[in-house]
Amino acid sequence: MTRRKPSRARLRPFRLDDAAGVCRIYANFFVDNSVQFGRGRMTVAIADGRLAGFVLWGPAFEPAWFDPGVKRWAELHELHVHPDYHGQGLGTRLVRSAVQQARDDGFGVMYVITEEVNAPARRVYEKNGFREHNRIVRYKIEL
Ligand SMILES: CC(C)(COP(=O)(O)OP(=O)(O)OC[C@H]1O[C@@H](n2cnc3c(N)ncnc32)[C@H](O)[C@@H]1OP(=O)(O)O)[C@@H](O)C(=O)NCCC(=O)NCCS
């Protein structure tokens, strides 16, 4: 992918008046994340006077069944950058911000799940320190 010039976006915590900008990027965000949003922490990126991306992470409230011994952990729930701003390093800045917040809050580990074919997301996670932990298999039956 051709690298465009780095984004000069400003990162700050989510405010209620950001809701419309979030929905312009992900229409069903608040429906799909009704539980996670209430417990989580969201950071937005503002560029050219509009919302260009956001990240939502939060604490888990049960032990990590997929990682024995891990009792307190954080999960990165959502990461989205508006297509106009892809490839400018904004996804990276948002991920780093979420990781730093979780670290500052005393979490020793953060997990994120993504699709195997989502190359841009995987690149962003891997270049910012995430390493593949386990795979989830989706089964299907014709009814
Ligand atoms: C994933 C996403 C947030 C990345 O945002 P971004 O601002 O473009 O991220 P960055 O610019 O920091 O980095 C993107 C990286 O992916 C790479 N990339 C882009 N398309 C790629 C592809 N098809 N194959 C491999 N790498 C690719 C870029 O080259 C860049 O890596 P580099 O810095 O080494 O060059 C954005 O693509 C997005 O919003 N996608 C839709 C929502 C989504 O899938 N979210 C993740 C859910 S888990």
The ligand as a Tripos MOL2 file, in Angstrom:
@<TRIPOS>MOLECULE
LIG
   48    50     1     0     0
SMALL
NO_CHARGES

@<TRIPOS>ATOM
      1 C1         -7.6120   -1.4790   10.6500 C.3       1 LIG1
      2 C2         -7.6320    0.0420   10.4940 C.3       1 LIG1
      3 C3         -8.1650    0.6720   11.7950 C.3       1 LIG1
      4 C4         -6.2040    0.5310   10.2360 C.3       1 LIG1
      5 O1         -6.2070    1.9440   10.2620 O.3       1 LIG1
      6 P1         -5.0330    2.7950    9.5690 P.3       1 LIG1
      7 O2         -5.1430    4.1720   10.0990 O.co2     1 LIG1
      8 O3         -5.0480    2.6060    8.1070 O.co2     1 LIG1
      9 O4         -3.7420    2.0650   10.1840 O.3       1 LIG1
     10 P2         -2.1910    2.4810   10.0020 P.3       1 LIG1
     11 O5         -2.0590    3.5280    8.9630 O.co2     1 LIG1
     12 O6         -1.6330    2.7680   11.3510 O.co2     1 LIG1
     13 O7         -1.5320    1.1060    9.5190 O.3       1 LIG1
     14 C5         -2.0940    0.3420    8.4770 C.3       1 LIG1
     15 C6         -1.0670   -0.6980    8.0950 C.3       1 LIG1
     16 O8         -1.7170   -1.7290    7.3300 O.3       1 LIG1
     17 C7         -1.0160   -1.8660    6.1090 C.3       1 LIG1
     18 N1         -1.9690   -2.3590    5.1170 N.ar      1 LIG1
     19 C8         -2.9950   -1.7190    4.5660 C.ar      1 LIG1
     20 N2         -3.6200   -2.5250    3.6860 N.ar      1 LIG1
     21 C9         -2.9720   -3.7090    3.7310 C.ar      1 LIG1
     22 C10        -3.1240   -4.9540    3.0650 C.ar      1 LIG1
     23 N3         -4.1150   -5.1530    2.1930 N.pl3     1 LIG1
     24 N4         -2.2590   -5.9540    3.3410 N.ar      1 LIG1
     25 C11        -1.2700   -5.7770    4.2410 C.ar      1 LIG1
     26 N5         -1.0700   -4.6170    4.9140 N.ar      1 LIG1
     27 C12        -1.9040   -3.5990    4.6430 C.ar      1 LIG1
     28 C13        -0.4600   -0.4930    5.8340 C.3       1 LIG1
     29 O9          0.5920   -0.5340    4.8860 O.3       1 LIG1
     30 C14         0.0200   -0.1130    7.2310 C.3       1 LIG1
     31 O10         1.2000   -0.7750    7.5800 O.3       1 LIG1
     32 P3          2.6500   -0.0040    7.5100 P.3       1 LIG1
     33 O11         2.5710    1.1210    8.4980 O.co2     1 LIG1
     34 O12         3.6330   -1.0330    7.8820 O.co2     1 LIG1
     35 O13         2.7860    0.5000    6.1040 O.co2     1 LIG1
     36 C15        -8.5250    0.4780    9.2870 C.3       1 LIG1
     37 O14        -8.0980   -0.2410    8.1470 O.3       1 LIG1
     38 C16       -10.0080    0.2580    9.5010 C.2       1 LIG1
     39 O15       -10.7140    1.1030   10.0800 O.2       1 LIG1
     40 N6        -10.5170   -0.8940    9.0220 N.am      1 LIG1
     41 C17       -11.9430   -1.2150    9.1290 C.3       1 LIG1
     42 C18       -12.3420   -1.5860   10.5370 C.3       1 LIG1
     43 C19       -11.5350   -2.7680   11.0550 C.2       1 LIG1
     44 O16       -11.3280   -3.7560   10.3720 O.2       1 LIG1
     45 N7        -11.1010   -2.6390   12.3300 N.am      1 LIG1
     46 C20       -10.3550   -3.6730   13.0220 C.3       1 LIG1
     47 C21       -11.2980   -4.6230   13.6390 C.3       1 LIG1
     48 S1        -10.4430   -5.7930   14.6400 S.3       1 LIG1
@<TRIPOS>BOND
     1     1     2 1
     2     2     3 1
     3     2     4 1
     4     2    36 1
     5     4     5 1
     6     5     6 1
     7     6     7 2
     8     6     8 1
     9     6     9 1
    10     9    10 1
    11    10    11 2
    12    10    12 1
    13    10    13 1
    14    13    14 1
    15    14    15 1
    16    15    16 1
    17    15    30 1
    18    16    17 1
    19    17    18 1
    20    17    28 1
    21    18    19 ar
    22    18    27 ar
    23    19    20 ar
    24    20    21 ar
    25    21    22 ar
    26    21    27 ar
    27    22    23 1
    28    22    24 ar
    29    24    25 ar
    30    25    26 ar
    31    26    27 ar
    32    28    29 1
    33    28    30 1
    34    30    31 1
    35    31    32 1
    36    32    33 2
    37    32    34 1
    38    32    35 1
    39    36    37 1
    40    36    38 1
    41    38    39 2
    42    38    40 1
    43    40    41 1
    44    41    42 1
    45    42    43 1
    46    43    44 2
    47    43    45 1
    48    45    46 1
    49    46    47 1
    50    47    48 1
@<TRIPOS>SUBSTRUCTURE
     1 LIG1         1 GROUP 0 **** ****
